[in-house]
Amino acid sequence: MEDFIPTSMLNDFIFCPYSIYLHNVYMETDESQYHATPQIKGKTAHTSIDNKNFAKSKGDLVGLSVCSNILNIYGKIDLYRFSTKTLVERKFQINRIFKGQMFQLWAQYYCMVEMGYLIDNLAFYETSTNKTKPIPLPGDTEKAELISFIDYFRSFDPGKTSFDVNHYCPVKNGNWSLK
């Protein structure tokens, strides 16, 4: 039986594959050992989700655990607005949307759809500016790309794959393939 992958790890993996290793090695120690500044800011932005202490409408789902038995992934959503059927991923700051962030949101979307939720809209919410950035729903091409990436993630062998160890290594030119 394959292990389930956390949806947030998809974004972390693109950010820097080595950070996944460091996260597991240093899990019980100081997070500064394996998190770069953008990751720390992102985790801080999620504090209000984890504590459920931010303004939300009645009936909104916050911090819902989700999973997909089809994709073998699991995670926790930030916000689902029943009134507009919108799945929202909160980020501290969004200068541009990286592929890993898209994979994370698409993964949450497919988890929720498999769980029976109706989703008409996706969005990123930038907490630092209080702005929402709508995102198109994934189609067949995007789903195939996500599945291909999940397969790549599962088969990744750091001993056999060349990659840069960086504190901040965003995807270049929208390509998620590592060297």
C-alpha positions in Angstrom: 0.0 0.0 0.0 1.4 3.4 -1.0 1.8 6.1 1.6 -0.4 9.1 1.4 1.4 12.4 0.6 0.5 15.6 2.4 -0.8 18.2 -0.1 1.4 20.9 1.5 4.5 18.7 0.8 3.8 19.0 -3.0 4.5 22.8 -2.7 7.5 22.2 -0.4 9.0 19.7 -2.8 9.1 22.1 -5.7 10.3 24.8 -3.4 13.3 22.7 -2.6 13.3 18.8 -2.6 16.1 18.8 0.0 13.8 20.6 2.4 11.6 17.5 2.6 14.6 15.5 3.8 15.6 18.2 6.3 12.0 18.5 7.5 12.0 14.8 8.4 15.5 14.8 10.0 14.9 18.0 12.1 11.2 17.5 12.7 11.5 17.7 16.5 13.9 20.6 16.6 14.0 24.3 15.7 12.1 24.9 12.4 14.7 27.4 11.3 16.9 24.4 10.6 14.7 23.3 7.7 12.3 26.2 6.8 13.3 29.2 4.7 11.9 32.7 5.5 8.9 32.4 3.1 7.9 29.0 4.6 8.1 30.5 8.1 5.9 33.5 7.0 3.5 31.0 5.4 3.2 29.0 8.6 2.5 32.2 10.5 -0.2 33.1 8.1 -1.8 29.7 8.8 -2.0 30.4 12.6 -5.4 32.0 12.3 -6.6 29.0 10.3 -5.3 26.5 12.9 -6.8 28.5 15.7 -9.9 29.4 13.7 -9.8 33.0 14.9 -10.3 35.1 11.7 -13.4 36.6 10.2 -15.5 34.1 8.3 -19.1 33.8 7.2 -21.5 31.5 9.0 -21.2 28.0 7.5 -17.7 28.4 6.1 -15.5 25.4 6.6 -12.1 26.2 8.1 -9.2 23.8 8.6 -11.1 20.8 7.2 -9.1 17.6 6.9 -9.4 16.2 3.3 -8.1 13.2 1.5 -8.2 11.4 -1.8 -8.0 7.6 -2.0 -7.6 7.9 -5.8 -4.5 10.2 -5.6 -3.2 8.9 -2.2 -2.9 12.4 -0.8 -4.3 14.2 2.2 -4.2 17.6 3.8 -6.1 20.4 5.4 -7.9 23.1 3.6 -7.7 26.7 4.7 -11.3 27.8 3.8 -14.3 26.6 1.9 -17.1 29.1 1.4 -20.4 27.2 1.0 -22.2 30.4 -0.2 -20.0 30.7 -3.3 -18.7 27.1 -3.4 -15.1 28.5 -3.3 -12.0 26.8 -2.0 -9.5 29.3 -0.7 -5.8 28.8 0.0 -4.4 31.6 2.2 -0.8 32.8 1.7 1.0 35.6 3.5 2.2 37.3 0.4 1.8 36.4 -3.3 4.2 38.2 -5.7 3.5 35.4 -8.2 1.8 32.1 -8.0 4.3 29.2 -8.2 3.5 25.8 -9.7 3.8 24.1 -6.3 1.1 26.4 -4.9 -1.1 25.4 -7.8 -0.5 21.7 -7.2 -1.3 22.1 -3.5 -4.6 23.9 -4.3 -5.5 21.5 -7.1 -4.8 18.5 -4.8 -7.1 20.0 -2.1 -9.7 20.5 -4.8 -9.6 16.9 -6.0 -9.7 15.7 -2.4 -12.8 17.7 -1.7 -14.5 16.7 -5.0 -13.8 13.0 -4.2 -15.3 13.7 -0.7 -18.5 15.0 -2.4 -18.1 18.7 -2.1 -19.3 21.0 -4.9 -16.6 23.5 -5.9 -17.2 26.1 -8.5 -14.3 28.5 -7.7 -10.7 28.4 -6.5 -8.8 31.3 -5.1 -5.7 32.4 -3.3 -6.1 34.9 -0.5 -3.2 37.2 0.3 -3.4 37.9 4.0 -0.8 40.8 3.9 -2.9 42.8 1.4 -6.4 41.4 2.1 -6.7 40.6 -1.7 -8.3 37.5 -3.3 -6.8 36.1 -6.5 -9.2 33.8 -8.4 -7.8 30.7 -10.1 -9.4 28.7 -12.9 -10.6 25.2 -12.0 -8.2 22.5 -13.2 -9.1 20.7 -16.4 -8.0 17.4 -17.8 -4.5 18.7 -18.7 -3.9 20.2 -15.3 -5.2 16.9 -13.6 -2.8 14.9 -15.8 0.1 17.3 -14.8 -0.7 16.9 -11.1 -0.8 13.1 -11.4 2.5 13.1 -13.3 4.0 15.3 -10.6 2.7 13.1 -7.8 4.2 10.1 -9.6 7.5 12.0 -9.9 7.4 12.9 -6.2 6.9 9.2 -5.3 9.8 8.0 -7.4 12.2 10.8 -6.6 15.6 9.5 -5.4 17.9 12.3 -4.1 20.8 10.0 -4.6 20.1 9.6 -8.3 18.8 13.0 -9.1 20.7 16.3 -9.5 19.1 19.3 -7.9 20.2 22.6 -6.3 20.0 22.8 -2.5 18.7 26.3 -1.9 16.8 28.1 0.8 14.6 29.5 -1.9 14.4 27.7 -5.2 11.1 28.5 -7.0 10.2 26.8 -10.2 11.8 28.4 -13.3 9.6 29.1 -16.4 6.7 27.2 -14.9 8.6 23.9 -15.3 8.4 21.7 -12.2 10.9 19.1 -13.5 14.1 19.1 -11.6 17.5 18.9 -13.3 
